[in-house]
């Protein structure tokens, strides 16, 4: 299966460390956004205040409409941040 590398930086712009968090990557199948497929999950043990971490994900070369990257607080299952990247 062909894959493409997706690399992005998770940055904590706040003044409080966040730990642990999970970086979830999903493929959005169509324009409505109603259907998604899980691609990967990456734990980040600590994201210090003002700090950042680079995350690299190998994603299937399937023609997803877009990719959703979501940062979730591991203990609370609370969404900390979310961004959708359109396919280029």
C-alpha positions as CSV (number, residue, x, y, z in Angstrom):
1,X,0.0,0.0,0.0
2,X,1.3,3.4,-1.0
3,X,1.6,6.0,1.8
4,X,2.3,9.7,2.1
5,X,4.1,11.3,5.0
6,X,2.2,14.0,7.0
7,X,4.3,16.0,9.4
8,X,3.0,18.8,11.6
9,X,4.0,20.6,14.8
10,X,1.8,20.5,17.9
11,X,2.4,23.7,19.8
12,X,1.2,24.6,23.3
13,X,0.8,28.4,23.2
14,X,-0.6,28.5,26.8
15,X,1.2,29.0,30.0
16,X,0.4,25.6,31.5
17,X,1.9,22.2,30.6
18,X,-0.5,19.7,29.2
19,X,0.1,16.0,29.8
20,X,-0.6,13.4,28.6
21,X,-2.4,14.1,25.3
22,X,-3.1,12.0,22.3
23,X,-2.8,13.2,18.7
24,X,-5.5,11.5,16.6
25,X,-5.4,11.6,12.8
26,X,-8.5,10.7,10.8
27,X,-9.3,10.7,7.1
28,X,-12.5,12.5,6.1
29,X,-14.0,10.5,3.4
30,X,-16.4,13.0,1.8
31,X,-17.2,16.7,1.7
32,X,-20.0,16.4,4.3
33,X,-17.5,15.3,6.9
34,X,-20.0,12.7,8.2
35,X,-17.8,9.7,7.4
36,X,-14.3,9.4,8.8
37,X,-11.7,6.6,9.1
38,X,-9.1,6.3,11.9
39,X,-5.6,6.6,10.5
40,X,-3.4,6.8,13.6
41,X,-3.1,7.8,17.2
42,X,0.1,9.1,18.7
43,X,0.6,9.7,22.5
44,X,2.4,12.8,23.6
45,X,3.6,12.3,27.2
46,X,4.1,16.0,27.9
47,X,3.5,19.2,26.0
48,X,5.2,21.9,28.1
49,X,3.9,25.5,28.4
50,X,5.2,27.3,25.3
51,X,6.7,24.1,23.9
52,X,6.0,22.1,20.8
53,X,6.5,18.6,19.4
54,X,6.7,17.4,15.9
55,X,4.5,14.5,14.9
56,X,5.0,12.5,11.7
57,X,2.3,10.1,10.4
58,X,2.3,7.8,7.4
59,X,-1.1,8.1,5.9
60,X,-2.6,5.8,3.2
61,X,-2.5,7.4,-0.2
62,X,-6.3,6.8,-0.5
63,X,-8.1,9.9,-1.8
64,X,-9.5,11.3,1.4
65,X,-11.3,14.6,1.0
66,X,-9.4,16.0,4.0
67,X,-7.5,15.0,7.1
68,X,-8.6,15.8,10.7
69,X,-6.0,16.2,13.4
70,X,-7.3,16.3,16.9
71,X,-5.4,16.8,20.2
72,X,-7.3,15.1,23.1
73,X,-6.5,15.2,26.8
74,X,-5.8,11.5,27.5
75,X,-7.4,11.4,31.0
76,X,-10.5,13.4,30.3
77,X,-11.2,12.6,26.6
78,X,-11.6,16.4,26.2
79,X,-10.8,17.9,22.8
80,X,-7.9,20.4,23.4
81,X,-7.5,21.4,19.7
82,X,-8.8,20.3,16.3
83,X,-7.9,21.3,12.8
84,X,-8.9,20.0,9.4
85,X,-6.4,20.0,6.5
86,X,-7.9,19.7,3.0
87,X,-6.2,17.3,0.6
88,X,-3.8,19.0,-1.7
